[in-house]
Amino acid sequence: MTTRPIRIGAGAGFSGDRIEPATALLEHAGLDYLAFECLAERTIGLAQAARQLDPDGGYDPLLEARMRAALPLASRGGVRLISNMGAANPLAAARATTRIARELGLSGYRTAAVVGDDVLDLIMARPYPLIDREGTSCDLGSAVVSANAYMGVGGIVDALALGADCVLTGRVCDPALFLAPLVHAFGWSLDDWDRLGQGTMVGHLLECAGQLCGGYFADPGVKDVPDLARLGFPFAEVDQDGGATFAKLEGAGGLLTEATCKEQLLYEILDPAAYLQADVVADFTGARIAPLGPDRVRVEGARGRPCPGSLKVSICYEDGFSGEGQISYAGPGAAERGRLALDIVRERLRMDGTDTSAMQFDLIGVDSVDRRSDDSSTAPREVRVRVAGRSATLGGAERIGAEVEALYTNGPMGGGGVTRSARKVLAVASTLIERQLVRPQVIMEVA
């Protein structure tokens, strides 16, 4: 336990995020911890499908590349790594990390796997009401691929207490990756609701990495962000009470301001007074955000209330197939030719009796997003036709793209650049499970 400020960096904001901003933080930010947040709602479902093909797979596809880049720097600087890159197989992820540590000569490097979020057997054993649609977990039947509870800090804190240099989890609440090291370092009680609320705010601000530094913020001429091609990732210096100063490395691209912090604070928040997490119900309504200088912002003032009695469970299930085809038209009459192409494909699919639903027929750049009528006298000189839809069968989904491709020689003049695809759809449903049924466990691997 310490009383000095703790420095935590954001190493990733999603599975496919860049690696070099994280290594820059490891080299130059004087960190104590670096967290990689890499799970979206469907990611574990995709990872579980990968694990079914390979029992040693199912973790983040960039884990090995990230670890090869990060482990030498983290080990040399005494920085402890935390990530949900374990996805559907945290133990396999920990073993892969340990193998890499051995190859890099990092003898004694300790990697912990936190397991326990997989609750598939529990939610299929009895009907749990779904919270985002009608029905229960059992109604989804054999289509269910995975079911994972959003755990809190408990397993990560236990792993850090056991001396883990790196902690790899499956599904945990995103801010928990950043809250856990604060609980461990400062010895916060798990019923110190205001500190947990403040630490959750710190985690929420950091969890999307580059977004706090101007990524997903830039709007040229309205909100200009410098040097986005070299966008840096943020870090926070957090004190014993949870107040934090956020910053980025000097010379890194982007900007970190009161405005970027406010936008990120409200990102994916339904109720700022009740941000439900496994560890606390955080209240951000009293947050105070104050600039301290270039790319330095102070944030404090969050509160907290007792944690919910249940945990959210994300259920991924197979929901048929999606198919898509695209083709471009350019030059005079491009929009008219594009609309003719859409009419042809629409009629062809009707004639064939192709099993499709939820069809979309779009001219990208004309009506694919903004469907208001356009009275402009300037006709578009190039358009992209897109036809997409759903089918219960792979063959039905493939037929959508096939009809778009057939436009090459059976449609309007001048079509080109066809792309087509068909894939299985993984849908997401949610339910709640009693928190006492979800027990994290820590498994340690040593290089």
Wavefront OBJ file of the C-alpha trace (Angstrom):
o trace
v 0.000 0.000 0.000
v 1.254 3.456 -0.875
v 0.316 7.087 -0.370
v 2.222 8.489 -3.346
v 0.354 9.201 -6.616
v 0.014 6.268 -9.029
v 0.536 6.663 -12.761
v -1.676 4.555 -15.093
v -1.528 4.575 -18.890
v -4.015 3.521 -21.548
v -2.402 1.042 -23.932
v -5.356 0.238 -26.207
v -8.976 1.249 -26.697
v -10.104 -1.732 -28.788
v -8.814 -5.055 -30.078
v -7.228 -3.745 -33.274
v -5.712 -0.591 -31.797
v -2.202 0.637 -32.577
v 0.729 -0.663 -30.568
v 3.335 2.123 -30.846
v 1.500 4.685 -28.645
v 1.535 2.110 -25.838
v 5.243 1.434 -26.178
v 5.876 5.196 -26.158
v 4.099 5.414 -22.802
v 6.167 2.513 -21.454
v 9.368 4.247 -22.508
v 8.651 7.842 -21.502
v 5.647 8.259 -19.164
v 7.090 6.904 -15.900
v 4.135 4.548 -15.457
v 3.309 2.195 -12.620
v 0.620 0.381 -14.627
v -0.458 0.109 -18.256
v -3.900 -1.270 -19.146
v -4.989 -2.550 -22.560
v -8.778 -2.480 -23.023
v -9.542 -4.756 -25.984
v -13.024 -6.277 -25.655
v -16.220 -5.128 -27.376
v -19.612 -6.773 -26.966
v -19.210 -9.360 -29.731
v -15.477 -9.920 -29.297
v -15.800 -12.789 -26.821
v -18.330 -14.523 -29.068
v -15.859 -14.379 -31.954
v -13.077 -15.505 -29.614
v -15.185 -18.420 -28.359
v -15.774 -19.521 -31.954
v -11.991 -19.417 -32.476
v -11.467 -21.465 -29.320
v -13.856 -24.128 -30.605
v -11.543 -24.551 -33.598
v -8.375 -24.443 -31.463
v -8.486 -25.206 -27.700
v -5.304 -23.137 -27.272
v -6.824 -20.133 -29.040
v -9.637 -17.761 -28.176
v -7.556 -14.847 -26.897
v -6.955 -11.498 -28.581
v -5.299 -11.930 -31.999
v -2.849 -9.085 -31.271
v -1.881 -10.338 -27.813
v 1.398 -11.907 -28.916
v 2.469 -8.876 -30.961
v 1.584 -6.535 -28.097
v 3.422 -8.649 -25.545
v 6.561 -8.940 -27.664
v 6.637 -5.157 -27.892
v 5.586 -4.397 -24.313
v 7.183 -7.033 -22.076
v 10.837 -5.915 -22.382
v 9.927 -2.267 -21.736
v 7.496 -3.051 -18.917
v 9.903 -5.429 -17.212
v 12.773 -2.956 -17.422
v 10.638 -0.099 -16.098
v 8.788 -2.056 -13.409
v 5.436 -1.390 -15.095
v 2.681 -3.914 -14.388
v 0.380 -4.786 -17.291
v -3.371 -5.415 -17.071
v -5.634 -6.413 -19.944
v -8.821 -8.187 -20.962
v -6.977 -9.653 -23.970
v -7.642 -13.072 -22.439
v -11.085 -12.828 -24.094
v -12.552 -16.367 -24.218
v -9.387 -18.064 -22.957
v -7.432 -16.088 -20.328
v -5.410 -19.141 -19.274
v -4.177 -19.779 -22.817
v -3.367 -16.066 -23.085
v -1.325 -16.230 -19.871
v 0.539 -19.290 -21.131
v 1.285 -17.592 -24.452
v 2.563 -14.515 -22.587
v 4.732 -16.711 -20.365
v 6.199 -18.448 -23.424
v 7.054 -15.052 -24.931
v 8.613 -13.919 -21.645
v 10.852 -17.000 -21.676
v 11.846 -16.366 -25.293
v 12.755 -12.789 -24.322
v 14.873 -13.990 -21.404
v 12.544 -12.585 -18.719
v 13.049 -15.375 -16.213
v 10.599 -15.296 -13.307
v 8.069 -13.050 -15.088
v 4.674 -13.743 -13.500
v 1.490 -13.681 -15.570
v -1.899 -14.241 -13.945
v -5.049 -15.449 -15.671
v -8.320 -14.312 -14.090
v -11.120 -16.735 -14.955
v -14.706 -17.111 -13.793
v -16.614 -14.817 -16.143
v -17.812 -17.716 -18.340
v -21.359 -18.404 -17.072
v -22.721 -20.278 -20.103
v -23.740 -23.353 -18.094
v -25.494 -21.228 -15.485
v -27.617 -19.154 -17.843
v -28.645 -22.216 -19.873
v -29.544 -24.272 -16.782
v -32.589 -22.118 -16.044
v -34.376 -19.288 -17.829
v -32.920 -15.859 -17.112
v -35.120 -13.030 -18.481
v -33.465 -11.034 -21.234
v -33.233 -7.320 -20.462
v -33.107 -5.964 -24.027
v -35.880 -8.014 -25.674
v -38.655 -10.494 -24.972
v -37.832 -14.017 -23.853
v -35.247 -15.780 -21.703
v -31.740 -17.139 -22.044
v -33.107 -20.640 -22.636
v -35.176 -19.449 -25.598
v -31.938 -18.908 -27.523
v -31.245 -22.636 -27.298
v -28.400 -24.220 -29.233
v -27.661 -20.947 -31.054
v -25.846 -19.619 -27.963
v -22.073 -19.418 -28.470
v -20.974 -17.722 -25.240
v -22.228 -16.071 -22.063
v -19.899 -13.942 -19.982
v -20.560 -11.931 -16.842
v -19.057 -8.475 -16.420
v -16.853 -9.029 -13.378
v -15.354 -6.297 -11.243
v -11.917 -5.661 -9.766
v -11.791 -8.631 -7.383
v -9.793 -11.094 -9.467
v -7.370 -8.450 -10.732
v -6.724 -7.146 -7.203
v -6.090 -10.704 -6.003
v -3.650 -11.297 -8.855
v -1.736 -8.096 -8.120
v -1.572 -9.039 -4.429
v -0.018 -12.368 -5.474
v 2.748 -10.468 -7.276
v 1.591 -10.714 -10.888
v 3.616 -8.640 -13.331
v 0.860 -9.046 -15.931
v -2.831 -9.804 -15.389
v -5.010 -11.143 -18.203
v -8.765 -11.380 -17.828
v -11.806 -12.300 -19.858
v -14.914 -10.157 -19.512
v -14.651 -7.512 -16.813
v -16.179 -4.047 -16.700
v -13.922 -1.824 -18.806
v -13.131 0.723 -16.043
v -12.209 -2.166 -13.710
v -8.920 -2.578 -15.591
v -7.904 0.851 -14.272
v -9.792 0.830 -10.970
v -8.188 -2.427 -9.800
v -4.591 -1.107 -9.583
v -5.857 1.879 -7.581
v -7.656 -0.405 -5.133
v -4.506 -2.523 -4.842
v -1.998 0.315 -4.589
v -3.943 2.503 -2.167
v -5.621 -0.271 -0.206
v -9.104 1.088 -0.885
v -11.925 -0.791 0.787
v -14.426 -2.365 -1.596
v -17.202 -0.469 0.164
v -15.485 2.931 -0.034
v -18.087 3.974 -2.573
v -16.910 7.521 -3.267
v -13.330 6.468 -3.952
v -14.578 3.600 -6.117
v -16.796 6.064 -7.980
v -13.852 8.394 -8.524
v -11.617 5.524 -9.659
v -14.338 4.349 -12.028
v -14.403 7.810 -13.585
v -10.637 7.629 -14.065
v -11.053 4.256 -15.755
v -13.888 5.428 -17.970
v -11.840 8.392 -19.172
v -8.850 6.173 -19.998
v -10.564 3.074 -21.370
v -10.854 4.272 -24.989
v -7.191 5.334 -25.126
v -6.747 7.701 -28.095
v -10.283 9.093 -27.799
v -9.213 11.163 -24.783
v -6.442 12.687 -26.897
v -8.643 13.806 -29.764
v -9.399 10.584 -31.603
v -13.112 10.388 -32.538
v -13.232 14.079 -31.597
v -11.796 15.840 -34.628
v -14.139 17.824 -36.870
v -12.061 20.041 -39.206
v -12.878 23.711 -38.863
v -15.008 23.064 -35.786
v -12.792 20.980 -33.493
v -9.335 20.835 -34.996
v -6.894 18.221 -33.686
v -3.200 18.486 -34.606
v -1.089 15.630 -35.967
v -3.719 12.870 -35.764
v -1.441 10.527 -37.724
v 0.799 10.431 -34.623
v -2.010 10.401 -32.055
v -0.737 9.712 -28.554
v -2.465 7.767 -25.793
v -3.238 9.283 -22.369
v -2.068 8.528 -18.857
v -3.335 9.672 -15.473
v -1.558 10.490 -12.230
v -4.020 9.497 -9.520
v -3.833 10.470 -5.848
v -4.938 8.519 -2.791
v -8.465 9.970 -2.872
v -8.972 9.284 -6.589
v -8.422 12.767 -7.950
v -6.489 12.565 -11.216
v -4.434 14.665 -13.584
v -4.640 13.452 -17.182
v -1.926 14.101 -19.725
v -0.245 12.850 -22.873
v 3.410 12.695 -23.802
v 4.969 15.935 -24.995
v 5.392 15.754 -28.752
v 2.736 13.101 -29.267
v -0.023 13.981 -31.708
v -3.518 14.983 -30.697
v -4.642 17.140 -27.814
v -5.988 16.545 -24.322
v -8.356 19.293 -23.195
v -11.369 20.026 -21.070
v -13.514 19.376 -24.154
v -11.991 15.979 -25.000
v -12.443 14.931 -21.368
v -16.093 16.029 -21.320
v -16.895 14.154 -24.522
v -15.236 10.975 -23.270
v -16.883 11.284 -19.854
v -20.324 11.148 -21.523
v -19.337 8.447 -24.039
v -21.698 5.420 -23.765
v -23.261 6.816 -20.579
v -27.045 6.472 -20.242
v -27.346 8.149 -16.826
v -24.379 10.175 -15.506
v -25.878 9.910 -12.009
v -26.011 6.113 -12.109
v -23.240 4.469 -14.133
v -23.782 0.840 -13.130
v -20.602 -1.173 -12.666
v -19.887 -4.455 -10.922
v -18.032 -2.630 -8.110
v -20.063 0.559 -7.649
v -22.869 2.701 -9.006
v -20.816 5.725 -10.031
v -22.220 9.262 -10.058
v -20.434 11.650 -12.421
v -22.821 14.594 -12.015
v -20.483 16.380 -9.584
v -17.387 15.936 -11.743
v -15.080 18.925 -11.934
v -12.854 19.231 -15.003
v -10.195 21.944 -15.008
v -7.352 22.570 -17.489
v -3.936 22.894 -15.849
v -1.937 23.758 -18.944
v -1.207 22.379 -22.412
v -2.483 18.769 -22.583
v -2.977 18.552 -18.807
v -6.439 18.357 -17.221
v -7.476 17.780 -13.611
v -10.609 15.679 -13.004
v -12.238 14.951 -9.651
v -15.588 15.073 -7.877
v -17.214 11.733 -8.764
v -19.207 9.944 -6.082
v -20.441 6.386 -5.636
v -23.250 4.271 -4.198
v -23.359 0.559 -3.251
v -22.811 -1.885 -6.090
v -25.766 -3.680 -7.731
v -26.873 -7.081 -6.463
v -26.575 -8.606 -9.935
v -24.071 -8.607 -12.789
v -24.772 -8.040 -16.450
v -24.204 -11.046 -18.718
v -23.489 -10.625 -22.419
v -24.811 -13.561 -24.454
v -23.549 -14.075 -28.004
v -25.613 -16.304 -30.267
v -25.728 -17.282 -33.920
v -28.452 -15.362 -35.754
v -28.298 -16.427 -39.385
v -26.084 -14.881 -42.051
v -25.518 -11.475 -43.633
v -24.669 -10.860 -47.260
v -23.481 -7.736 -49.046
v -22.467 -6.530 -52.479
v -21.124 -3.172 -53.678
v -20.385 -1.633 -57.083
v -19.407 1.896 -58.175
v -20.661 4.139 -60.980
v -18.983 7.385 -62.057
v -19.440 10.206 -64.535
v -22.589 11.850 -65.918
v -25.760 10.136 -64.760
v -23.949 8.194 -62.044
v -26.798 8.464 -59.529
v -29.430 7.462 -62.098
v -27.386 4.413 -63.126
v -26.854 3.543 -59.478
v -30.593 3.666 -58.770
v -31.252 1.474 -61.809
v -28.724 -1.022 -60.486
v -30.524 -1.120 -57.144
v -33.851 -1.705 -58.892
v -32.376 -4.586 -60.882
v -30.969 -6.343 -57.817
v -34.174 -5.791 -55.863
v -36.227 -7.394 -58.646
v -33.768 -10.256 -59.180
v -33.900 -11.252 -55.531
v -37.721 -11.116 -55.637
v -37.841 -13.234 -58.818
v -35.504 -15.877 -57.400
v -37.451 -16.108 -54.158
v -34.158 -15.693 -52.298
v -34.573 -16.089 -48.518
v -33.651 -12.608 -47.346
v -34.783 -10.095 -44.741
v -33.813 -6.666 -43.375
v -32.672 -5.611 -46.830
v -30.897 -2.294 -47.394
v -30.573 -0.722 -50.864
v -28.285 2.316 -50.622
v -26.439 4.786 -52.773
v -23.499 5.575 -50.533
v -22.873 9.299 -50.563
v -26.456 10.062 -51.585
v -28.915 8.321 -49.296
v -27.143 5.668 -47.250
v -27.143 7.740 -44.038
v -28.994 11.020 -44.594
v -32.235 10.122 -46.358
v -33.641 13.645 -46.762
v -34.575 14.673 -50.277
v -31.813 16.511 -52.115
v -32.925 19.511 -54.164
v -29.394 20.448 -55.155
v -28.897 21.145 -58.841
v -25.441 19.611 -58.658
v -25.758 15.910 -59.413
v -23.189 13.560 -57.849
v -20.469 12.464 -60.267
v -19.766 9.180 -58.519
v -21.794 6.834 -56.318
v -21.312 3.501 -54.614
v -24.192 1.029 -54.767
v -24.571 -1.127 -51.671
v -27.051 -3.945 -51.187
v -27.042 -5.780 -47.877
v -29.398 -8.054 -46.015
v -29.913 -11.073 -43.813
v -30.722 -14.700 -44.556
v -31.272 -17.830 -42.524
v -28.879 -19.669 -44.843
v -25.370 -19.016 -46.104
v -26.568 -19.618 -49.668
v -29.215 -16.920 -49.340
v -26.644 -14.441 -48.024
v -24.216 -15.262 -50.840
v -26.947 -14.663 -53.400
v -27.109 -10.956 -52.472
v -23.506 -10.310 -53.450
v -23.775 -12.555 -56.504
v -26.581 -10.443 -57.963
v -24.554 -7.263 -57.433
v -21.543 -8.835 -59.162
v -23.750 -9.848 -62.083
v -24.339 -6.144 -62.737
v -20.914 -6.045 -64.432
v -22.431 -7.350 -67.680
v -26.134 -7.361 -66.882
v -26.686 -3.871 -65.528
v -26.073 -0.202 -66.331
v -22.983 0.933 -68.172
v -19.724 1.691 -66.412
v -19.992 -0.343 -63.232
v -16.766 -1.344 -61.522
v -14.995 -2.199 -58.287
v -17.347 -4.934 -57.075
v -16.894 -6.342 -53.606
v -19.052 -9.074 -52.076
v -19.143 -10.959 -48.800
v -21.252 -13.341 -46.734
v -20.702 -14.200 -43.105
v -22.302 -15.734 -40.072
v -23.996 -13.206 -37.783
v -23.216 -13.187 -34.076
v -25.917 -11.277 -32.240
v -25.848 -10.099 -28.623
v -28.484 -10.372 -25.915
v -28.175 -9.440 -22.250
v -29.426 -10.741 -18.938
v -28.616 -10.335 -15.240
v -27.191 -12.972 -12.921
v -26.855 -13.036 -9.144
v -23.409 -11.691 -8.313
v -22.717 -14.407 -5.728
v -22.767 -17.017 -8.508
v -19.785 -15.401 -10.266
v -16.502 -16.129 -8.500
v -13.214 -15.009 -10.056
v -10.207 -17.320 -9.781
v -6.552 -16.543 -10.338
v -4.141 -18.946 -12.062
v -0.468 -17.920 -12.079
v 2.045 -18.796 -14.796
v 5.761 -18.141 -14.234
v 8.432 -17.821 -16.932
l 1 2 3 4 5 6 7 8 9 10 11 12 13 14 15 16 17 18 19 20 21 22 23 24 25 26 27 28 29 30 31 32 33 34 35 36 37 38 39 40 41 42 43 44 45 46 47 48 49 50 51 52 53 54 55 56 57 58 59 60 61 62 63 64 65 66 67 68 69 70 71 72 73 74 75 76 77 78 79 80 81 82 83 84 85 86 87 88 89 90 91 92 93 94 95 96 97 98 99 100 101 102 103 104 105 106 107 108 109 110 111 112 113 114 115 116 117 118 119 120 121 122 123 124 125 126 127 128 129 130 131 132 133 134 135 136 137 138 139 140 141 142 143 144 145 146 147 148 149 150 151 152 153 154 155 156 157 158 159 160 161 162 163 164 165 166 167 168 169 170 171 172 173 174 175 176 177 178 179 180 181 182 183 184 185 186 187 188 189 190 191 192 193 194 195 196 197 198 199 200 201 202 203 204 205 206 207 208 209 210 211 212 213 214 215 216 217 218 219 220 221 222 223 224 225 226 227 228 229 230 231 232 233 234 235 236 237 238 239 240 241 242 243 244 245 246 247 248 249 250 251 252 253 254 255 256 257 258 259 260 261 262 263 264 265 266 267 268 269 270 271 272 273 274 275 276 277 278 279 280 281 282 283 284 285 286 287 288 289 290 291 292 293 294 295 296 297 298 299 300 301 302 303 304 305 306 307 308 309 310 311 312 313 314 315 316 317 318 319 320 321 322 323 324 325 326 327 328 329 330 331 332 333 334 335 336 337 338 339 340 341 342 343 344 345 346 347 348 349 350 351 352 353 354 355 356 357 358 359 360 361 362 363 364 365 366 367 368 369 370 371 372 373 374 375 376 377 378 379 380 381 382 383 384 385 386 387 388 389 390 391 392 393 394 395 396 397 398 399 400 401 402 403 404 405 406 407 408 409 410 411 412 413 414 415 416 417 418 419 420 421 422 423 424 425 426 427 428 429 430 431 432 433 434 435 436 437 438 439 440 441 442 443 444 445 446 447
